Amino acid sequence: MDQSFNAVTFRLSDGVFGLDALKVREIVGAQVRQTLSLDGETKSFIQSRGKTVPVLDLRQKFGMEGFDQAGPHSFIVVHPGLEKDRLVALQVDAAMDIINLPSEGLKPVTGTFMGIPDHLLQAVIDGADGPIHVVNIEEALTEGLTGESLLVLKDKAS
């Protein structure tokens, strides 16, 4: 039986990226993110289907210039782990398309792309208009977290 891979593609700065479509809950366009200060730390969130969902600025995570806080933005809401109730909204420049290709079309990532460390990318796909880098969402969400923060992210629902 032929295996296929479905990805939701999106633009971030000058690159095109993809996410495993099985991890995507919804695409939210033109929404203003809210901020909240807790324990001296500012957190951003959006509302999605009646839930408060924390925002991850992928540009900032990948070492690019972050998004302007003001105005509406596009988000891809994902459930990165086994817990379907735990959601994260990935802030992106624009959601683009859903693609389907045979799983053998996924190639390993070698080196860095746009300065993004290769462990944050799980594969590369030859797209019609250039490469599409598939984000390793679990690694992107947990990179830099240690101890209690990592346990809370892995164990708690949003």
Rosetta constraint file for C-alpha pairs under 8 A:
AtomPair CA 2 CA 102 HARMONIC 7.21 0.50
AtomPair CA 3 CA 102 HARMONIC 5.99 0.50
AtomPair CA 3 CA 103 HARMONIC 5.71 0.50
AtomPair CA 4 CA 100 HARMONIC 6.63 0.50
AtomPair CA 4 CA 101 HARMONIC 5.45 0.50
AtomPair CA 4 CA 102 HARMONIC 4.16 0.50
AtomPair CA 4 CA 103 HARMONIC 4.77 0.50
AtomPair CA 5 CA 20 HARMONIC 7.52 0.50
AtomPair CA 5 CA 100 HARMONIC 5.64 0.50
AtomPair CA 5 CA 101 HARMONIC 5.45 0.50
AtomPair CA 5 CA 102 HARMONIC 5.94 0.50
AtomPair CA 5 CA 103 HARMONIC 5.21 0.50
AtomPair CA 6 CA 20 HARMONIC 6.18 0.50
AtomPair CA 6 CA 21 HARMONIC 5.42 0.50
AtomPair CA 6 CA 22 HARMONIC 7.63 0.50
AtomPair CA 6 CA 98 HARMONIC 6.81 0.50
AtomPair CA 6 CA 99 HARMONIC 5.54 0.50
AtomPair CA 6 CA 100 HARMONIC 4.48 0.50
AtomPair CA 6 CA 101 HARMONIC 6.68 0.50
AtomPair CA 7 CA 18 HARMONIC 5.54 0.50
AtomPair CA 7 CA 19 HARMONIC 5.18 0.50
AtomPair CA 7 CA 20 HARMONIC 4.70 0.50
AtomPair CA 7 CA 21 HARMONIC 4.64 0.50
AtomPair CA 7 CA 98 HARMONIC 5.54 0.50
AtomPair CA 7 CA 99 HARMONIC 5.35 0.50
AtomPair CA 7 CA 100 HARMONIC 6.63 0.50
AtomPair CA 7 CA 134 HARMONIC 7.98 0.50
AtomPair CA 8 CA 18 HARMONIC 5.35 0.50
AtomPair CA 8 CA 19 HARMONIC 5.27 0.50
AtomPair CA 8 CA 20 HARMONIC 6.57 0.50
AtomPair CA 8 CA 21 HARMONIC 5.40 0.50
AtomPair CA 8 CA 24 HARMONIC 7.70 0.50
AtomPair CA 8 CA 95 HARMONIC 7.62 0.50
AtomPair CA 8 CA 96 HARMONIC 7.34 0.50
AtomPair CA 8 CA 97 HARMONIC 5.79 0.50
AtomPair CA 8 CA 98 HARMONIC 4.48 0.50
AtomPair CA 8 CA 99 HARMONIC 6.55 0.50
AtomPair CA 9 CA 16 HARMONIC 6.82 0.50
AtomPair CA 9 CA 17 HARMONIC 5.52 0.50
AtomPair CA 9 CA 18 HARMONIC 4.19 0.50
AtomPair CA 9 CA 19 HARMONIC 6.49 0.50
AtomPair CA 9 CA 95 HARMONIC 6.22 0.50
AtomPair CA 9 CA 96 HARMONIC 5.33 0.50
AtomPair CA 9 CA 97 HARMONIC 5.26 0.50
AtomPair CA 9 CA 98 HARMONIC 6.08 0.50
AtomPair CA 9 CA 99 HARMONIC 7.38 0.50
AtomPair CA 9 CA 132 HARMONIC 7.75 0.50
AtomPair CA 10 CA 16 HARMONIC 5.75 0.50
AtomPair CA 10 CA 17 HARMONIC 5.39 0.50
AtomPair CA 10 CA 18 HARMONIC 6.18 0.50
AtomPair CA 10 CA 92 HARMONIC 6.91 0.50
AtomPair CA 10 CA 93 HARMONIC 7.31 0.50
AtomPair CA 10 CA 94 HARMONIC 5.59 0.50
AtomPair CA 10 CA 95 HARMONIC 4.23 0.50
AtomPair CA 10 CA 96 HARMONIC 4.91 0.50
AtomPair CA 10 CA 97 HARMONIC 7.19 0.50
AtomPair CA 11 CA 15 HARMONIC 5.87 0.50
AtomPair CA 11 CA 16 HARMONIC 4.69 0.50
AtomPair CA 11 CA 17 HARMONIC 6.25 0.50
AtomPair CA 11 CA 92 HARMONIC 6.59 0.50
AtomPair CA 11 CA 93 HARMONIC 5.45 0.50
AtomPair CA 11 CA 94 HARMONIC 5.28 0.50
AtomPair CA 11 CA 95 HARMONIC 6.45 0.50
AtomPair CA 11 CA 96 HARMONIC 7.02 0.50
AtomPair CA 12 CA 16 HARMONIC 6.34 0.50
AtomPair CA 12 CA 17 HARMONIC 7.21 0.50
AtomPair CA 12 CA 58 HARMONIC 7.93 0.50
AtomPair CA 12 CA 59 HARMONIC 6.90 0.50
AtomPair CA 12 CA 92 HARMONIC 5.74 0.50
AtomPair CA 12 CA 93 HARMONIC 5.14 0.50
AtomPair CA 12 CA 94 HARMONIC 7.25 0.50
AtomPair CA 13 CA 59 HARMONIC 7.62 0.50
AtomPair CA 13 CA 93 HARMONIC 6.94 0.50
AtomPair CA 15 CA 114 HARMONIC 7.84 0.50
AtomPair CA 15 CA 132 HARMONIC 7.74 0.50
AtomPair CA 16 CA 131 HARMONIC 7.15 0.50
AtomPair CA 16 CA 132 HARMONIC 5.20 0.50
AtomPair CA 16 CA 133 HARMONIC 6.63 0.50
AtomPair CA 17 CA 132 HARMONIC 5.00 0.50
AtomPair CA 17 CA 133 HARMONIC 4.62 0.50
AtomPair CA 17 CA 134 HARMONIC 5.58 0.50
AtomPair CA 17 CA 135 HARMONIC 6.73 0.50
AtomPair CA 18 CA 132 HARMONIC 6.31 0.50
AtomPair CA 18 CA 133 HARMONIC 5.92 0.50
AtomPair CA 18 CA 134 HARMONIC 4.41 0.50
AtomPair CA 18 CA 135 HARMONIC 6.07 0.50
AtomPair CA 19 CA 23 HARMONIC 7.39 0.50
AtomPair CA 19 CA 24 HARMONIC 7.48 0.50
AtomPair CA 19 CA 134 HARMONIC 5.62 0.50
AtomPair CA 19 CA 135 HARMONIC 5.73 0.50
AtomPair CA 19 CA 136 HARMONIC 7.80 0.50
AtomPair CA 19 CA 137 HARMONIC 7.52 0.50
AtomPair CA 20 CA 24 HARMONIC 7.09 0.50
AtomPair CA 20 CA 134 HARMONIC 7.51 0.50
AtomPair CA 21 CA 98 HARMONIC 7.68 0.50
AtomPair CA 23 CA 78 HARMONIC 5.39 0.50
AtomPair CA 23 CA 79 HARMONIC 5.32 0.50
AtomPair CA 23 CA 80 HARMONIC 5.71 0.50
AtomPair CA 23 CA 81 HARMONIC 7.93 0.50
AtomPair CA 24 CA 76 HARMONIC 6.94 0.50
AtomPair CA 24 CA 77 HARMONIC 6.01 0.50
AtomPair CA 24 CA 78 HARMONIC 4.35 0.50
AtomPair CA 24 CA 79 HARMONIC 6.38 0.50
AtomPair CA 25 CA 76 HARMONIC 7.70 0.50
AtomPair CA 25 CA 77 HARMONIC 5.50 0.50
AtomPair CA 25 CA 78 HARMONIC 5.24 0.50
AtomPair CA 25 CA 79 HARMONIC 6.61 0.50
AtomPair CA 26 CA 76 HARMONIC 6.08 0.50
AtomPair CA 26 CA 77 HARMONIC 5.29 0.50
AtomPair CA 26 CA 78 HARMONIC 7.19 0.50
AtomPair CA 27 CA 74 HARMONIC 7.62 0.50
AtomPair CA 27 CA 75 HARMONIC 5.96 0.50
AtomPair CA 27 CA 76 HARMONIC 4.58 0.50
AtomPair CA 27 CA 77 HARMONIC 6.12 0.50
AtomPair CA 27 CA 95 HARMONIC 7.29 0.50
AtomPair CA 28 CA 48 HARMONIC 7.98 0.50
AtomPair CA 28 CA 74 HARMONIC 5.78 0.50
AtomPair CA 28 CA 75 HARMONIC 5.03 0.50
AtomPair CA 28 CA 76 HARMONIC 6.12 0.50
AtomPair CA 28 CA 77 HARMONIC 7.32 0.50
AtomPair CA 29 CA 72 HARMONIC 7.78 0.50
AtomPair CA 29 CA 73 HARMONIC 6.31 0.50
AtomPair CA 29 CA 74 HARMONIC 4.33 0.50
AtomPair CA 29 CA 75 HARMONIC 6.23 0.50
AtomPair CA 30 CA 72 HARMONIC 4.57 0.50
AtomPair CA 30 CA 73 HARMONIC 4.97 0.50
AtomPair CA 30 CA 74 HARMONIC 5.64 0.50
AtomPair CA 31 CA 46 HARMONIC 7.55 0.50
AtomPair CA 31 CA 71 HARMONIC 7.85 0.50
AtomPair CA 31 CA 72 HARMONIC 4.60 0.50
AtomPair CA 31 CA 73 HARMONIC 5.38 0.50
AtomPair CA 31 CA 74 HARMONIC 6.62 0.50
AtomPair CA 31 CA 75 HARMONIC 7.98 0.50
AtomPair CA 32 CA 46 HARMONIC 7.28 0.50
AtomPair CA 32 CA 70 HARMONIC 7.29 0.50
AtomPair CA 32 CA 71 HARMONIC 5.71 0.50
AtomPair CA 32 CA 72 HARMONIC 4.30 0.50
AtomPair CA 32 CA 73 HARMONIC 6.13 0.50
AtomPair CA 33 CA 44 HARMONIC 6.26 0.50
AtomPair CA 33 CA 45 HARMONIC 5.61 0.50
AtomPair CA 33 CA 46 HARMONIC 5.11 0.50
AtomPair CA 33 CA 55 HARMONIC 7.89 0.50
AtomPair CA 33 CA 69 HARMONIC 7.58 0.50
AtomPair CA 33 CA 72 HARMONIC 7.30 0.50
AtomPair CA 33 CA 73 HARMONIC 7.55 0.50
AtomPair CA 34 CA 44 HARMONIC 5.50 0.50
AtomPair CA 34 CA 45 HARMONIC 5.35 0.50
AtomPair CA 34 CA 46 HARMONIC 6.12 0.50
AtomPair CA 35 CA 42 HARMONIC 6.49 0.50
AtomPair CA 35 CA 43 HARMONIC 5.52 0.50
AtomPair CA 35 CA 44 HARMONIC 4.37 0.50
AtomPair CA 35 CA 45 HARMONIC 6.33 0.50
AtomPair CA 36 CA 42 HARMONIC 5.58 0.50
AtomPair CA 36 CA 43 HARMONIC 5.31 0.50
AtomPair CA 36 CA 44 HARMONIC 6.40 0.50
AtomPair CA 37 CA 41 HARMONIC 5.40 0.50
AtomPair CA 37 CA 42 HARMONIC 4.27 0.50
AtomPair CA 37 CA 43 HARMONIC 6.17 0.50
AtomPair CA 38 CA 42 HARMONIC 6.28 0.50
AtomPair CA 38 CA 43 HARMONIC 7.37 0.50
AtomPair CA 43 CA 54 HARMONIC 7.36 0.50
AtomPair CA 43 CA 55 HARMONIC 7.75 0.50
AtomPair CA 44 CA 54 HARMONIC 5.95 0.50
AtomPair CA 44 CA 55 HARMONIC 5.37 0.50
AtomPair CA 44 CA 56 HARMONIC 7.91 0.50
AtomPair CA 45 CA 52 HARMONIC 6.43 0.50
AtomPair CA 45 CA 53 HARMONIC 5.30 0.50
AtomPair CA 45 CA 54 HARMONIC 4.23 0.50
AtomPair CA 45 CA 55 HARMONIC 4.94 0.50
AtomPair CA 45 CA 89 HARMONIC 7.70 0.50
AtomPair CA 46 CA 52 HARMONIC 5.90 0.50
AtomPair CA 46 CA 53 HARMONIC 5.39 0.50
AtomPair CA 46 CA 54 HARMONIC 6.62 0.50
AtomPair CA 46 CA 55 HARMONIC 6.90 0.50
AtomPair CA 46 CA 89 HARMONIC 7.47 0.50
AtomPair CA 47 CA 51 HARMONIC 5.51 0.50
AtomPair CA 47 CA 52 HARMONIC 4.81 0.50
AtomPair CA 47 CA 53 HARMONIC 6.03 0.50
AtomPair CA 48 CA 52 HARMONIC 6.51 0.50
AtomPair CA 48 CA 53 HARMONIC 6.67 0.50
AtomPair CA 51 CA 158 HARMONIC 7.83 0.50
AtomPair CA 52 CA 158 HARMONIC 7.07 0.50
AtomPair CA 53 CA 87 HARMONIC 6.06 0.50
AtomPair CA 53 CA 88 HARMONIC 5.72 0.50
AtomPair CA 53 CA 89 HARMONIC 6.20 0.50
AtomPair CA 53 CA 158 HARMONIC 6.38 0.50
AtomPair CA 54 CA 87 HARMONIC 7.50 0.50
AtomPair CA 54 CA 88 HARMONIC 5.42 0.50
AtomPair CA 54 CA 89 HARMONIC 6.02 0.50
AtomPair CA 54 CA 158 HARMONIC 7.63 0.50
AtomPair CA 55 CA 88 HARMONIC 6.01 0.50
AtomPair CA 55 CA 89 HARMONIC 4.65 0.50
AtomPair CA 55 CA 90 HARMONIC 5.86 0.50
AtomPair CA 55 CA 91 HARMONIC 6.64 0.50
AtomPair CA 56 CA 61 HARMONIC 7.68 0.50
AtomPair CA 56 CA 88 HARMONIC 6.97 0.50
AtomPair CA 56 CA 89 HARMONIC 6.12 0.50
AtomPair CA 56 CA 90 HARMONIC 5.00 0.50
AtomPair CA 56 CA 91 HARMONIC 6.10 0.50
AtomPair CA 57 CA 61 HARMONIC 6.30 0.50
AtomPair CA 57 CA 66 HARMONIC 6.80 0.50
AtomPair CA 57 CA 67 HARMONIC 7.16 0.50
AtomPair CA 57 CA 90 HARMONIC 6.18 0.50
AtomPair CA 57 CA 91 HARMONIC 5.05 0.50
AtomPair CA 57 CA 92 HARMONIC 7.43 0.50
AtomPair CA 58 CA 62 HARMONIC 6.00 0.50
AtomPair CA 58 CA 66 HARMONIC 7.96 0.50
AtomPair CA 58 CA 90 HARMONIC 6.35 0.50
AtomPair CA 58 CA 91 HARMONIC 6.08 0.50
AtomPair CA 58 CA 92 HARMONIC 6.73 0.50
AtomPair CA 59 CA 63 HARMONIC 6.35 0.50
AtomPair CA 59 CA 64 HARMONIC 4.90 0.50
AtomPair CA 59 CA 65 HARMONIC 6.21 0.50
AtomPair CA 59 CA 66 HARMONIC 5.25 0.50
AtomPair CA 59 CA 67 HARMONIC 7.12 0.50
AtomPair CA 59 CA 92 HARMONIC 7.66 0.50
AtomPair CA 60 CA 64 HARMONIC 5.32 0.50
AtomPair CA 60 CA 65 HARMONIC 6.07 0.50
AtomPair CA 60 CA 66 HARMONIC 4.74 0.50
AtomPair CA 60 CA 67 HARMONIC 7.80 0.50
AtomPair CA 61 CA 140 HARMONIC 7.42 0.50
AtomPair CA 62 CA 115 HARMONIC 7.56 0.50
AtomPair CA 62 CA 116 HARMONIC 5.45 0.50
AtomPair CA 62 CA 117 HARMONIC 7.99 0.50
AtomPair CA 63 CA 115 HARMONIC 7.34 0.50
AtomPair CA 63 CA 116 HARMONIC 7.06 0.50
AtomPair CA 73 CA 91 HARMONIC 7.09 0.50
AtomPair CA 73 CA 92 HARMONIC 7.50 0.50
AtomPair CA 73 CA 93 HARMONIC 7.35 0.50
AtomPair CA 74 CA 91 HARMONIC 5.96 0.50
AtomPair CA 74 CA 92 HARMONIC 5.65 0.50
AtomPair CA 74 CA 93 HARMONIC 6.31 0.50
AtomPair CA 74 CA 94 HARMONIC 5.88 0.50
AtomPair CA 74 CA 95 HARMONIC 7.12 0.50
AtomPair CA 75 CA 89 HARMONIC 5.73 0.50
AtomPair CA 75 CA 90 HARMONIC 5.26 0.50
AtomPair CA 75 CA 91 HARMONIC 4.51 0.50
AtomPair CA 75 CA 92 HARMONIC 5.72 0.50
AtomPair CA 75 CA 94 HARMONIC 7.93 0.50
AtomPair CA 75 CA 95 HARMONIC 7.72 0.50
AtomPair CA 76 CA 89 HARMONIC 5.53 0.50
AtomPair CA 76 CA 90 HARMONIC 5.11 0.50
AtomPair CA 76 CA 91 HARMONIC 6.65 0.50
AtomPair CA 76 CA 92 HARMONIC 7.29 0.50
AtomPair CA 76 CA 95 HARMONIC 7.43 0.50
AtomPair CA 77 CA 87 HARMONIC 6.56 0.50
AtomPair CA 77 CA 88 HARMONIC 5.65 0.50
AtomPair CA 77 CA 89 HARMONIC 4.23 0.50
AtomPair CA 77 CA 90 HARMONIC 6.14 0.50
AtomPair CA 78 CA 87 HARMONIC 5.60 0.50
AtomPair CA 78 CA 88 HARMONIC 5.47 0.50
AtomPair CA 78 CA 89 HARMONIC 6.30 0.50
AtomPair CA 78 CA 90 HARMONIC 7.44 0.50
AtomPair CA 79 CA 83 HARMONIC 7.02 0.50
AtomPair CA 79 CA 84 HARMONIC 5.49 0.50
AtomPair CA 79 CA 85 HARMONIC 7.11 0.50
AtomPair CA 79 CA 86 HARMONIC 5.85 0.50
AtomPair CA 79 CA 87 HARMONIC 4.72 0.50
AtomPair CA 79 CA 88 HARMONIC 6.52 0.50
AtomPair CA 80 CA 84 HARMONIC 7.96 0.50
AtomPair CA 80 CA 86 HARMONIC 7.73 0.50
AtomPair CA 80 CA 87 HARMONIC 7.18 0.50
AtomPair CA 80 CA 88 HARMONIC 7.62 0.50
AtomPair CA 80 CA 137 HARMONIC 6.37 0.50
AtomPair CA 80 CA 138 HARMONIC 6.03 0.50
AtomPair CA 81 CA 86 HARMONIC 7.73 0.50
AtomPair CA 81 CA 138 HARMONIC 7.13 0.50
AtomPair CA 81 CA 154 HARMONIC 7.97 0.50
AtomPair CA 83 CA 157 HARMONIC 7.50 0.50
AtomPair CA 85 CA 157 HARMONIC 5.78 0.50
AtomPair CA 85 CA 158 HARMONIC 6.89 0.50
AtomPair CA 86 CA 156 HARMONIC 7.03 0.50
AtomPair CA 86 CA 157 HARMONIC 4.23 0.50
AtomPair CA 86 CA 158 HARMONIC 4.89 0.50
AtomPair CA 87 CA 157 HARMONIC 7.40 0.50
AtomPair CA 87 CA 158 HARMONIC 6.01 0.50
AtomPair CA 101 CA 105 HARMONIC 6.42 0.50
AtomPair CA 102 CA 106 HARMONIC 7.86 0.50
AtomPair CA 105 CA 125 HARMONIC 6.31 0.50
AtomPair CA 105 CA 126 HARMONIC 7.57 0.50
AtomPair CA 106 CA 123 HARMONIC 5.80 0.50
AtomPair CA 106 CA 124 HARMONIC 5.83 0.50
AtomPair CA 106 CA 125 HARMONIC 5.33 0.50
AtomPair CA 107 CA 123 HARMONIC 5.40 0.50
AtomPair CA 107 CA 124 HARMONIC 5.18 0.50
AtomPair CA 107 CA 125 HARMONIC 6.32 0.50
AtomPair CA 108 CA 122 HARMONIC 6.99 0.50
AtomPair CA 108 CA 123 HARMONIC 4.87 0.50
AtomPair CA 108 CA 124 HARMONIC 6.27 0.50
AtomPair CA 109 CA 118 HARMONIC 6.26 0.50
AtomPair CA 109 CA 121 HARMONIC 6.84 0.50
AtomPair CA 109 CA 122 HARMONIC 6.60 0.50
AtomPair CA 109 CA 123 HARMONIC 5.20 0.50
AtomPair CA 109 CA 124 HARMONIC 5.91 0.50
AtomPair CA 110 CA 118 HARMONIC 6.75 0.50
AtomPair CA 111 CA 117 HARMONIC 7.39 0.50
AtomPair CA 111 CA 118 HARMONIC 5.89 0.50
AtomPair CA 112 CA 116 HARMONIC 5.43 0.50
AtomPair CA 112 CA 117 HARMONIC 5.25 0.50
AtomPair CA 112 CA 118 HARMONIC 5.31 0.50
AtomPair CA 113 CA 117 HARMONIC 7.32 0.50
AtomPair CA 113 CA 118 HARMONIC 7.46 0.50
AtomPair CA 116 CA 120 HARMONIC 7.04 0.50
AtomPair CA 116 CA 121 HARMONIC 7.96 0.50
AtomPair CA 117 CA 121 HARMONIC 7.44 0.50
AtomPair CA 118 CA 122 HARMONIC 7.52 0.50
AtomPair CA 119 CA 136 HARMONIC 7.38 0.50
AtomPair CA 119 CA 139 HARMONIC 7.25 0.50
AtomPair CA 120 CA 135 HARMONIC 6.08 0.50
AtomPair CA 120 CA 136 HARMONIC 5.14 0.50
AtomPair CA 120 CA 137 HARMONIC 7.36 0.50
AtomPair CA 120 CA 139 HARMONIC 5.85 0.50
AtomPair CA 120 CA 140 HARMONIC 5.57 0.50
AtomPair CA 121 CA 133 HARMONIC 6.48 0.50
AtomPair CA 121 CA 134 HARMONIC 5.62 0.50
AtomPair CA 121 CA 135 HARMONIC 4.45 0.50
AtomPair CA 121 CA 136 HARMONIC 4.88 0.50
AtomPair CA 122 CA 133 HARMONIC 7.66 0.50
AtomPair CA 122 CA 134 HARMONIC 5.63 0.50
AtomPair CA 122 CA 135 HARMONIC 5.81 0.50
AtomPair CA 122 CA 136 HARMONIC 4.95 0.50
AtomPair CA 123 CA 133 HARMONIC 6.02 0.50
AtomPair CA 123 CA 134 HARMONIC 5.16 0.50
AtomPair CA 123 CA 135 HARMONIC 7.50 0.50
AtomPair CA 124 CA 131 HARMONIC 6.47 0.50
AtomPair CA 124 CA 132 HARMONIC 5.60 0.50
AtomPair CA 124 CA 133 HARMONIC 4.46 0.50
AtomPair CA 124 CA 134 HARMONIC 5.84 0.50
AtomPair CA 125 CA 131 HARMONIC 5.63 0.50
AtomPair CA 125 CA 132 HARMONIC 5.02 0.50
AtomPair CA 125 CA 133 HARMONIC 6.37 0.50
AtomPair CA 125 CA 134 HARMONIC 7.53 0.50
AtomPair CA 126 CA 130 HARMONIC 6.14 0.50
AtomPair CA 126 CA 131 HARMONIC 4.76 0.50
AtomPair CA 126 CA 132 HARMONIC 6.35 0.50
AtomPair CA 127 CA 131 HARMONIC 5.21 0.50
AtomPair CA 127 CA 132 HARMONIC 5.92 0.50
AtomPair CA 135 CA 140 HARMONIC 7.67 0.50
AtomPair CA 136 CA 140 HARMONIC 6.19 0.50
AtomPair CA 137 CA 141 HARMONIC 6.12 0.50
AtomPair CA 138 CA 142 HARMONIC 6.30 0.50
AtomPair CA 139 CA 143 HARMONIC 5.64 0.50
AtomPair CA 142 CA 150 HARMONIC 6.52 0.50
AtomPair CA 142 CA 153 HARMONIC 7.71 0.50
AtomPair CA 145 CA 149 HARMONIC 5.91 0.50
AtomPair CA 145 CA 150 HARMONIC 5.19 0.50
AtomPair CA 146 CA 150 HARMONIC 5.18 0.50
AtomPair CA 147 CA 151 HARMONIC 6.48 0.50
AtomPair CA 148 CA 152 HARMONIC 6.12 0.50
AtomPair CA 149 CA 153 HARMONIC 6.25 0.50
AtomPair CA 150 CA 154 HARMONIC 6.17 0.50
AtomPair CA 151 CA 155 HARMONIC 5.86 0.50
AtomPair CA 152 CA 156 HARMONIC 5.57 0.50
